Amino acid sequence: MWLVLTQGILTEIQASGMNDKYLLLKSRFLVSIVEIVLLLFCAAHPAQALTQDEKNTIQIYESINASVVNITNIAVTYDFFMNPIPSQASGSGSIISQQGHILTNSHVVKDAKRLMVTLSDGSKWAAKLVGADPVSDLAVIQIKAPSKKLTVIPMGHSDHLRPGQKVLAIGNPFGLERTLTTGIISAIRKHIKTDASEMEEVIQIDAAINPGNSGGPLIDSDGKMIGINTAIFTPSGGSVGIGFAVPINTALNILNELIEKGYVAYPWLGIETQMLVPDLAKALSLPVQHGVMVARISRGGPAHRAGIRGGSRRVEVGNAIFIVGGDIIVALNGKPLKTGVEFHEVLKSKKPGDPIVLTLWRGKTKKTVSVRLGERPR
């Protein structure tokens, strides 16, 4: 464009009668100076300069993407005539050690006959399952690749996450390797229920999560992993802007156990509970308005052996059905309980074999019962 402009200037100079060779050379010199100034100005002011947020996103992707792997799960199903049919699914994972440990989702590696991992350089490696925990939907697999090929992902913390924080998700949706999506934390959920499991303490995000993203890392603006992408809420089978991730602190709390034992041992009381609400307490003339009602007892479990009683009949209050007639737990180790969430949070802090003391109401009588926790069946 500038060449056309300067040629036009020279043409106008010549047309105006400036045939003097000295004046013509002088004019051409001035035009050259103008061209140089314009070129320097354009170089210093690019038409599409990157914003600071874009620079941050690019820097994080370039430093993290080699830590993200593609996981192929090769399983075997059977047709109507019991003929074996190989099936294949894919997911994502993050390299967490120079020994080749990879963190992913439990459902990504479920029922695998063979696992293959593809690194960022395109090399493929057979993987073995080290440990899996369906409760948290987390698993660890391992490959025997040279340490120079392994880029370990930086770990962050998830204790103080807040809605509105920027997040990045890296994974392999639809087999498209190391795809980046961005968004924010839209909520911190205490509990969600999926088709496969019920999970507590999950991060809700609006970054697009699609099939194949499962097991990939959720990254904060410092370039550290704060979660493991695990599920989407969608009526169509694709991303509708609501995804969920397991907080990294949940993973850090169980990683050693997964690697050393292959599973996670959870404390188990052996009861199913329902929350007692004031309307129900009033309708049934119960002695307390808040607590945890014991709906069912697992036969042979710790609660059954301690003599705790489950419900005996169903009642309908409003639009809800409750199983009533069982014990009502109002305190655990002396700590008053109002909701089932509080009850399960205290239980989560215990280990199999720990003794606990339950304060409960049985009919109109208040009792104290000692129970030794068992290990949740696997």
C-alpha positions in Angstrom: 0.0 0.0 0.0 2.8 2.4 0.9 4.6 1.6 -2.3 1.6 2.7 -4.3 1.3 5.9 -2.2 4.9 6.9 -2.7 4.8 6.2 -6.4 1.8 8.5 -6.6 3.8 11.2 -4.9 6.6 10.9 -7.4 4.1 11.0 -10.3 2.6 14.2 -9.0 6.1 15.8 -8.6 7.0 14.9 -12.2 3.6 16.2 -13.5 4.1 19.5 -11.8 7.1 20.3 -14.0 9.8 19.4 -11.5 12.2 18.1 -14.2 15.2 19.4 -12.5 17.3 16.4 -11.6 18.4 17.8 -8.2 14.8 18.4 -7.1 13.7 15.0 -8.3 16.4 13.2 -6.3 15.6 15.3 -3.3 11.9 14.4 -3.6 12.7 10.7 -3.9 14.9 10.9 -0.7 12.0 12.5 1.2 9.6 9.8 0.0 12.1 7.1 1.1 12.2 8.7 4.6 8.4 8.6 4.8 8.4 4.9 3.8 10.9 4.0 6.5 9.0 5.9 9.2 5.8 4.2 8.2 7.4 0.7 8.2 8.8 1.3 11.7 5.5 2.5 13.0 3.7 -0.6 11.7 6.3 -2.9 13.2 5.9 -1.2 16.6 2.1 -1.3 16.5 0.9 -4.6 15.1 -2.7 -4.7 14.0 -3.7 -7.5 16.3 -1.6 -7.3 19.5 -2.3 -10.1 22.1 -4.0 -9.2 25.4 -2.4 -10.1 28.7 -5.1 -12.7 29.2 -4.3 -14.3 25.8 -0.6 -14.3 26.6 -1.3 -16.1 29.9 -3.5 -18.7 28.2 -0.9 -19.4 25.5 1.9 -19.6 28.0 -0.1 -22.1 30.2 -1.0 -24.3 27.2 2.6 -24.4 25.9 4.0 -25.3 29.4 1.3 -27.9 30.2 0.2 -29.7 27.1 3.1 -32.1 27.1 1.9 -33.3 30.5 -1.4 -34.4 29.1 -1.8 -37.9 27.5 -4.4 -39.7 25.5 -5.6 -43.0 27.0 -7.2 -45.7 24.8 -9.2 -48.3 26.6 -9.5 -51.5 24.6 -12.2 -53.8 26.1 -14.1 -56.9 24.9 -17.9 -57.1 24.8 -20.1 -60.0 23.5 -22.9 -60.2 21.0 -26.2 -62.1 21.3 -24.4 -65.3 20.3 -21.6 -64.7 22.9 -19.0 -63.9 20.2 -16.3 -61.5 21.5 -16.4 -58.0 20.0 -13.5 -55.7 20.7 -14.5 -52.2 21.7 -12.5 -49.0 22.1 -12.9 -45.8 24.0 -10.6 -42.9 24.8 -10.0 -40.4 27.6 -7.3 -38.2 28.9 -4.8 -38.2 31.8 -2.0 -36.2 33.4 1.6 -37.3 34.1 2.2 -37.0 37.8 5.6 -38.7 38.3 8.9 -39.4 36.5 8.1 -43.1 37.2 5.4 -42.9 34.6 2.3 -42.6 36.9 -0.7 -41.1 35.2 -3.8 -39.7 37.0 -7.1 -40.1 35.2 -10.8 -41.1 35.9 -11.8 -44.5 37.1 -14.5 -44.7 34.4 -11.9 -44.1 31.7 -10.1 -47.3 32.5 -13.1 -49.4 33.7 -13.2 -53.0 32.4 -10.1 -52.5 30.3 -8.5 -55.5 28.7 -5.7 -53.4 27.4 -4.6 -49.8 28.0 -2.6 -47.7 25.5 -1.2 -44.2 26.3 -0.1 -41.7 23.6 2.3 -39.0 24.7 2.6 -35.5 23.2 5.4 -36.6 20.9 3.1 -39.3 19.3 4.8 -42.3 20.9 2.5 -45.0 22.2 3.1 -47.0 25.4 1.3 -50.0 27.0 -0.1 -49.1 30.4 -1.0 -51.1 33.5 -3.7 -50.2 36.0 -2.1 -49.4 39.4 -5.3 -48.5 41.4 -8.8 -47.3 41.0 -11.4 -45.7 43.2 -15.0 -45.6 41.8 -16.1 -43.5 44.8 -14.1 -40.5 43.8 -13.9 -41.6 40.1 -10.1 -41.5 40.1 -7.5 -44.0 38.9 -3.8 -44.2 38.5 -2.1 -46.1 35.6 1.6 -46.4 34.8 3.8 -46.6 31.7 7.4 -47.6 31.4 8.7 -44.7 29.3 12.1 -43.0 29.7 11.9 -40.2 32.2 13.2 -37.7 29.5 9.9 -38.3 27.7 7.8 -37.5 30.7 6.7 -33.9 31.6 5.2 -33.9 35.1 2.2 -31.6 35.6 2.5 -28.9 38.3 0.1 -29.6 41.2 -2.0 -26.8 42.8 -4.5 -26.7 45.6 -8.3 -26.7 45.6 -9.2 -25.7 49.2 -10.0 -22.0 48.5 -11.4 -22.0 45.0 -14.1 -19.4 44.2 -16.8 -19.0 41.5 -15.5 -16.6 38.9 -11.9 -17.9 38.8 -10.5 -18.5 35.3 -9.9 -22.2 34.4 -8.5 -24.1 31.5 -9.3 -27.6 30.5 -6.9 -29.7 28.3 -7.9 -33.1 27.0 -8.6 -35.2 24.0 -12.3 -34.7 23.0 -13.5 -36.9 20.2 -9.9 -38.1 19.8 -8.6 -34.6 19.0 -5.4 -34.6 21.0 -4.5 -31.9 23.6 -7.4 -29.6 22.8 -7.7 -26.5 25.0 -11.0 -24.9 26.3 -11.3 -22.0 28.8 -13.9 -20.7 31.1 -14.6 -20.0 34.8 -15.6 -21.9 37.9 -19.3 -21.4 38.0 -20.0 -23.1 41.4 -18.5 -25.4 44.1 -20.9 -28.3 44.6 -21.1 -30.3 47.8 -22.6 -33.3 46.0 -23.6 -34.5 42.6 -25.0 -37.8 41.4 -24.0 -39.3 38.0 -25.0 -42.5 36.3 -22.0 -44.3 37.7 -21.6 -42.8 41.2 -22.3 -40.1 43.7 -19.5 -37.6 44.3 -18.9 -35.1 47.0 -17.0 -31.8 46.8 -16.9 -31.2 43.0 -15.9 -28.1 40.9 -18.6 -27.0 38.5 -17.2 -25.2 35.4 -18.5 -23.6 32.2 -15.4 -24.6 30.1 -16.5 -27.0 27.4 -16.1 -30.7 28.4 -16.8 -33.3 25.8 -16.4 -37.1 25.5 -12.7 -37.8 25.6 -11.9 -34.9 28.0 -12.6 -37.2 31.0 -9.5 -37.6 33.1 -7.8 -34.5 31.8 -6.5 -31.7 34.0 -8.3 -28.6 35.1 -5.8 -25.8 35.3 -5.8 -22.4 37.1 -4.3 -19.1 35.9 -1.0 -20.0 37.5 -0.6 -23.0 35.3 -1.3 -25.6 38.1 -3.7 -28.5 38.1 -6.6 -27.9 40.5 -8.9 -30.6 39.3 -9.6 -33.7 37.1 -12.3 -33.2 34.6 -14.8 -36.0 35.1 -18.4 -35.4 33.9 -20.7 -33.3 31.9 -24.4 -32.5 32.4 -26.0 -32.7 29.0 -29.3 -33.9 27.4 -27.7 -34.1 24.0 -24.5 -36.0 24.6 -22.2 -33.0 23.9 -21.1 -30.1 26.0 -23.8 -27.6 27.0 -21.5 -25.5 29.2 -21.8 -27.4 32.5 -18.9 -29.6 33.4 -17.6 -31.1 36.7 -14.1 -31.8 38.0 -12.8 -33.7 41.0 -10.8 -31.3 43.2 -7.1 -32.0 43.2 -7.0 -32.1 47.0 -9.3 -35.1 46.8 -6.8 -36.8 44.6 -3.8 -35.9 46.7 -5.5 -37.4 49.8 -5.8 -40.8 48.2 -2.9 -41.0 45.7 -0.5 -42.8 48.0 -3.1 -45.3 48.9 -4.1 -45.9 45.3 -0.4 -46.5 44.3 0.5 -48.6 47.3 -2.7 -50.7 47.8 -4.5 -50.4 44.5 -7.7 -49.2 46.2 -8.9 -46.8 48.9 -10.3 -48.1 52.2 -13.3 -46.0 53.3 -14.9 -46.2 56.8 -18.2 -48.0 56.8 -21.1 -47.9 59.2 -23.5 -49.9 57.2 -26.6 -47.7 57.2 -28.7 -45.7 54.7 -29.9 -42.4 56.1 -32.5 -39.7 55.5 -32.5 -36.2 56.9 -35.1 -35.4 59.5 -36.9 -32.1 58.7 -39.2 -30.2 61.2 -42.3 -30.8 59.1 -41.8 -34.5 59.3 -41.0 -34.4 63.0 -44.2 -32.4 63.6 -46.3 -34.7 61.6 -45.0 -37.8 63.4 -44.8 -36.2 66.8 -41.1 -37.1 67.1 -39.1 -36.0 70.2 -36.5 -34.0 68.0 -36.8 -31.8 65.0 -33.3 -32.3 63.5 -31.1 -35.3 63.0 -30.4 -38.2 60.7 -33.0 -41.0 60.4 -31.7 -44.5 59.9 -33.7 -45.9 57.0 -32.0 -49.2 56.3 -29.4 -51.4 57.9 -26.8 -53.6 56.1 -27.2 -57.0 57.6 -23.9 -58.1 59.3 -22.5 -54.6 59.1 -21.1 -52.5 62.0 -24.4 -50.8 62.8 -26.3 -54.1 62.7 -23.8 -55.7 65.1 -24.2 -52.7 67.4 -28.0 -53.1 67.6 -28.9 -49.9 65.6 -32.4 -50.2 64.1 -33.6 -49.2 60.7 -37.0 -48.0 59.6 -40.2 -50.1 59.6 -42.7 -48.2 57.4 -43.1 -45.6 54.7 -44.9 -42.3 55.1 -45.6 -39.6 52.6 -45.1 -36.0 53.7 -45.7 -33.4 50.9 -44.1 -34.8 47.8 -41.5 -36.9 49.6 -41.6 -40.4 50.9 -39.7 -41.2 54.1 -38.8 -44.6 55.7 -39.6 -44.0 59.4 -39.6 -46.0 62.7 -35.9 -46.4 62.9 -33.3 -44.8 65.2 -32.7 -41.0 64.8 -29.0 -40.1 65.2 -28.6 -36.6 66.8 -24.9 -36.6 67.6 -21.6 -38.3 66.6 -18.8 -38.4 69.2 -20.7 -35.7 71.1 -21.0 -33.4 68.0 -24.6 -32.4 67.4 -25.9 -33.2 63.9 -28.6 -31.4 62.0 -28.1 -32.7 58.5 -26.9 -35.8 56.7 -24.1 -33.8 55.2 -22.7 -33.1 58.6 -23.0 -36.7 59.6 -21.1 -38.0 56.5 -18.4 -35.3 56.8 -17.6 -36.5 60.3 -17.6 -40.1 59.1 -15.3 -39.3 56.2 -12.6 -38.0 58.6 -12.5 -41.5 60.3 -10.7 -44.7 59.2 -11.8 -48.3 59.2 -11.4 -49.7 62.7 -12.0 -46.4 64.5 -14.5 -46.4 67.3 -17.3 -43.9 67.3 -20.1 -43.0 69.8 -23.6 -42.3 68.4 -26.3 -40.4 70.4 -29.7 -41.4 69.1 -33.4 -41.5 69.9 -35.3 -44.7 69.7 -39.0 -43.9 70.0 -39.1 -41.6 73.1 -35.9 -42.9 74.6 -32.5 -41.3 74.2 -29.6 -43.8 73.9 -25.8 -43.9 73.4 -24.3 -46.6 71.3 -20.7 -47.4 70.6 -19.7 -48.7 67.1 -16.4 -49.8 65.6 -16.3 -48.7 61.9 -15.7 -51.4 59.3 -14.3 -51.1 55.8 -16.7 -50.2 53.0 -17.2 -53.3 50.7 -15.6 -53.0 47.3 
